[in-house]
């Protein structure tokens, strides 16, 4: 199962409140402004700043 378009439209980065987008593999959400990856586990986006992983530069 993947995240619905409706859910993706209302989700925002918890750190900067900016837009996020789905990774190419569909296993996470990326905030380009903060350069953070929020994982998706068991079809649930983990939108906790402390659990986000920084993206490589």
N, C-alpha and C positions, 0 to 999 in steps of 0.2 A: 504494500500500500504506500502511496505517496501523499504528500501534503496537498490538500486541495487548493485550487487557485484562490478561492474565497478566503481561506485561512492565510495564505501567503500575502494576500493584499492587505490584511489588517495587522500582520505582525510587523514589529519595528525593532531595531537594535535597542536593547535595554540600556546601553551606555550612552549613545548619542541621540537616540530616537530617530535615527535615519533609516533609509530603505535597506532592506536585506534581499538577497536572492539565493535561490537554491544552487547548490554545487552541481557540477556537471553529472556526477554520479548519483545525485539525489540523497546523499547521506549526511548533509549538513546545510547550514544557512550561513552566508557570508555577508559581513558588513564591510564594504570597501573603504568607507571613511575611517573606521577604527582598525581595519586590517585584522578582524577577528573572525573565527569560525565557531559557530554554535552547532554542536553535534545533534543528530536526530537519532534517538534510541527507541526501539520498539514503536516506531511511527510517532514519537512524541518529541518535538523540538525542545532541547534543554536550553532555555533562554536565561541562564544565570551567568553574570559577568565573570564570576570566580571560576566557572567551569569552561569558559571559552578558551580556545587555543589561538595564539597569535599566528598569523600567516607569515610565510617567508617573504622577504622583500624582493 
